[in-house]
Amino acid sequence: MTQHSSPTKDQARDISKHLKTTVPSEQRARARALVTLIPLWTEELNDTSNAGRLKILSKLRRALRVERQHGARGHWSYDLARHKAMLDAYRREANFVRTQSPSCKLLSIYGIQNDG
């Protein structure tokens, strides 16, 4: 039976270097921003297909709805900066989906205007 131990500092540094060289910086920035806003699994973050992005849009819409309700009710946990960050992330994801597949029928369900 083998025991799994946590990586050493050198191994962790190697993994970090590997990720920095294999994952594009814009994808890392996207993942970092989304993880701070909504709970996502690693598989969901790595799924950059339209279906994956639509799933993230759905989660962002729900989170935005809750944040708007908190703001409207004067809830103590409401954070304007968080609300703006969620809205910015939603718009970024929506714009990407709209530009990648302008004929996608699901866009209207998510309230994304199709300019094309």
N, C-alpha and C positions, 0 to 999 in steps of 0.2 A: 504494500500500500504506500502510495506516495503522498506526501503532505504538500499542500500548496501554501507557499508563504507569500507575503507581500513583496513586491519588487524592491530591490535595493535602490539607493539614490541614483546610482549610475544607470541602472536599467530604466528607471523612471525618466531620467534625462534623455536616454536614447529613444524611448517611446515618444516623448514630447518632440524631439527633433524629427522623428519619422512623421508625426502628424503634421508638423509645420511644413515639411517638404512635400507631403503627398496630398494634403487637403488645401484647396485654393483659399487664399486669405478672405475673399468675399463670402465663401461658404462658412468659414470659421466665424466671421463677424455675424452672419445671419444666425447661426446656431447659438452663439453667445447671447444675442439679443432675444431670441425666441425663448430660450431656457429661462431667462430672468422674468419673462412675462407669463408664460403658461407652462403647465407640466407636460412634458413630452418625453417619449421613449427615444432612445438612440436611433432605432429603426425609422421612426417618424421624422427625425431631424435629417437623416441621411437620404430619405426618399425625396428626390427633387423632381419627380414626375408630376404631371398636372394633377393626377389623382391624389398624390401625397400632399401637394400644396393646397388642394381643395379641402382636404381633411384638416390641415392646419388653419385654413381660413375659417372653417366651421368652429374650431376651438377658439380662435381669436374673436369671432362674432359673439360667442357665448360669454367670454371673459369681458368683452366690451359692454355687453348688455348689463352684466352684474356691476361693472364699474360705474356705468351711467346711473344705475339705480342707487348705488351708494352715494354718488354725488348729489342726486336729486333729493335724497332723504337726509342729507347732511350727516351721513355715517362717519364715525370717527376714523375709520380705516381708509376713507377716500383719499387718493393721492393724484393730484392733477398731472404731475410729471409722469406717473405710471399710465394714466389714461392717455396722455399724448403719445407716449412710447408705444402703447398698444395700437392706437390709431395709425401711427406711422408704419408699424410693422404690418398691419392689415393692408394698408394702401400699397406697400412694397410688394407683398405677396400677390395681391389682386392685379397690380400692373404687370407683374411677371406672367401670370396666367393669361391675362388678356392679350399680351403681346405674343406669347408662344402659341396660343390656339384661339384665334379670334372667332372661330366658328363653333366653339364649345357651347353646347346647349345649357350646361350647368351654370354658366356665368350669370344668367338672369336670376337663378335661384339664390345665388349669393349676393345679389344686388350690385353686381359689377357691370357698369355701363360698357357696352361694346361699341367702340367708335368705328370699327371697320365694317 
